[in-house]
Structure formats: C-alpha cells, structure tokens
Amino acid sequence: MMSQAVMRTSPAEIDWHLMNDMVDDDILLIIVLTDTDLSVNFNEFVLRESVKHVMEFGRELPC
C-alpha cells in the first residue's frame, strides 16, 4: 500500500521535498501520512512505525 501511495504522488511533489532538503525517511512519512487510503485504514502510530521499518530494511540491503 505504501508503494501505491508513492506511485500516486506526483514527481513534482517529490522533487519539491528533495529540493527543500528533506531526507527520504521524511518524504516517505509525509506521503504515507497524507495518503487518504492509508490514513483512513491505519492510525498515525502504525504508519510511522511502518515507515521506520521500511527505511531500516532498505538500509540493510547490499548495494
């Protein structure tokens, strides 16, 4: 569901966040918290913890 939320976000919006020195974690959190499908089905705590888990898992993967 998070990946769908990211895909629904316009590239211009993501670029705006990047140009304003936001890090990947914060951008994903904003996208997830403002996505209607996710915010209706899950409370803020669950969404925050999910983003933390996804970002930690991504850092563990070898490049």
Buried (B, 14 or more C-beta within 10 A) or exposed (E): EBEEBBEEBEEEEBEEBEEEEBEEBBBBBBBBBEBEEBBEEBEEEEBBEBBEEBBEEEEEEEE
